[in-house]
Amino acid sequence: MNTHQGKDPETQFLEGLIELQYEQDVVKDLEQVAKKVPWAKGWPQDTKAFWNAEAFMWGHKIDKEVRTVIADELKELEKGNNLDLGCGSYSYLPSVGFDLSPKMLDFNENCVKKVIGNLEEALPFKTGEFDSVTAIFALNYVQNYLSLLKEIFRVLEEKGIFMMILSVKGVNTWQGQKEVNHFSVEGWNQILAQSGFTVKSYQKQELWFFNCHKGKGY
């Protein structure tokens, strides 16, 4: 990162993130620069700082083709009041966006409301407040996933839909350092059913979709 000398710390950090994406060995240098950037202090160990940094690169990490597949599968939810958990910098339909990272939310232009919060804690929403809830590439980063699923069930209206999406191939090595659980499709089906949902899971391209209904016999 010697070429970044003379630039302000935030610029140095952002340019270093681009180098990191191309697998250059800049982590130790970035850790030092991050100490001088308010929203990046503690990177990469600090979870909020980690995802704040990821916000700047998020658009380059999900292929346009993959985004199209996800958007098509979520069309049925467009007319309702949707809560997008761990929304990151991009929501696939107008939603109340909920994320740990303020920087992620800053970049998300499809949120009707932005809420900073932790998925490891109780959700700050009313019982039955939402017609649907989406969690895209998020649940594998949640330690207390059973508590979160209970909260999702609570904030959904009586016949609400929870759509969870995960990658078939898993997460990349860099983001994998923050992954705290990894289950098979069968494992997730069982966990979701035990949480009270009626589940239909299916694969499209390299994605697993879990269409979960709160109501029975849909």
N, C-alpha and C positions, 0 to 999 in steps of 0.2 A: 504493500500500500504506500510505498514511498512517493509515488506520483501524486498522492493526494495532499502532500505537505503544503501548507500555506492557505489551504481552504478551511472554511469554518467546520467545526466538528460534525454537524448534522450532514453536510454535504459529503464529508469524508466517509461517514458511516453508510450513507445511502449508496455511494459509489462502491464501497466495500461489499455491500450486500449483493450487488450485481456480480462482482468477482466471485463471491461465494457460490452463487448460483451456477457458475461455470467451474465449480470444484477447485478453485484456487485456495491455497492454504493461507487464509487471512483471518481465521477465527481469533487467534491471540491478539492480533493488532486491533481487530474490531472490538474485542472486550475492553481494551483500554480507551478507545475512542468513545464507546458507549457510555462511559462514566461521565462524559462531558455533555451528553445529550439527555435532557430531562425525561423524555418519554421512552428512552432506551436503557436507562440505568439498570444494571443487574443482568443485562443480556449476556448470554442466552439462557442462563439458569432461571432467572425470574420469568414466570409464565406470562404475565401481562406484557413485559418488555419484549419477550420472544414473539408474541402474536402482533404486537404493535409493529415490529420490524417486518413480519411476514406480510403485513397489509400492503406494503409498497410493491411486493413481488407477486401478489396473489393473482393478478390478471394474467401472468405468464405461466401459471402452474396448472391451470385447468384448460384443456384444449377446447376450442370453439365447438367442435363436434360433440364433445361430451356435454357441454352446456346445453346444446340444442336438444339432446336426448332427455336431459333432466327437465328442461322447460316444457317439453311435450308431455311428459308424464305428470306434471303438476298443473296442467291447464284446468283440470276439473276443480281446482281449489281457488281459482282466480276471483270468483265473485264473492267469496266469503271473507271473514275476518281472520287472517292468518298470523300466527306467531312463528317467526323464524329463529330458532335457537342456534346459537353459535353461528350467526348469519355471516360473519366475516365482512368482506368488502363488497359482496355481491349477493343479492336476493333474487330469486327467480320469479317472484310475483310480489305485488305490493303487500308489505307485511309490517308488523311491529317487529323491528329488529332487536335482538337481544344478544349481546356479546361482551366478553371480558375486555376486549381491546377498544379503547376510544378511537384509535387510528383506523381500525377496521371500519367502524361505524362512520367515521368521517368520509370514507370513500364510497360507502354504500348509498347509491342514489335511488334505490327502490324501496326505501323504508318510509312508511307513513308516520312512524314514530321510532325513535332510537332510544334504547334502554341499556345502560351499562350494568352488567351484573355477572355473577359467577354461577355456572351450571352445577357447581357442587353444593349450592345452597337452595333453600326454598325459593320458588319463583314469585316475584312481587306482583302477581296478577290475581284477579278475582276468580272464584270457582265458576266454571262454565262460561268464561269470558270469550273463548275463541271457537270458531267453527272448525278450524284446522290448526295443526302444528307441524312444522317441518324441521328436520334436523339433518343437514346434509354434510357428510364427512365430519361429524361432530361427536357421536356417542363413544367412539373408541378413545377419546381424550378425557372422558369423564370417569373418575374413580367411583363416585357414588351413583352409578347408573341406575340402580334399583330405586333409589330415592327420587332421582330425576324422572324416571318413568311414572312413578306414583304422582308426581307433581304435574306431569303432562296430562295424565288421566284426569286429574282434578280440574285443570283449567279448560279442558275441552267441554263443549256443550254435550248434551245427552247423546246425540248421534254423530259426534265429531270424528274427524279423521286425523290420524297421526301418520305422516309419511317420513320414514327414515331411509336414508340412502348412504351406502358405503361402497368403497371401491373393492372390486374382486381381487385386484392385485395387492391391496394393502397400501399403506402410505410410504412415501419415500424415506430414505435413511435419515435425512436431516429432520423432517417433521416427526419421524418415528421416535425421536428421543423424548417426545412429549406424550406418546401413546401409552395408555395405562391399562388397556384391556384389548383382547383380540379373541373373538369367538367365531366359530363356524356359522354358516347360515342356519343349520339345525339348532345350534346353541342359542342364537338370537331369537329364532322362532319360539323356542321354549321359554326364554326369558320374557319375551313380549306377551305371550299367552298367560304366563303366570302373573303378569302385571295387570291382567284384566282385558287385554285387547283380543279381538278376533283378527287373525293375521293371514294375509296372503303375500307370500314372497315370490319374487321372480327376478330373472336376470335379463338385462338388455346391454349388449356390448360388454364392457368391462365394469358394469355397475350392478349392485344388488339393491333392489327396491323392496321395502317392507311396508305394505299398505295395511295400516292397522286401524280398525274401526272400534270405537268405544261401544257402540250399540251392538247388540247380538242379532243374528239372523238377518244381516243386510243382504 
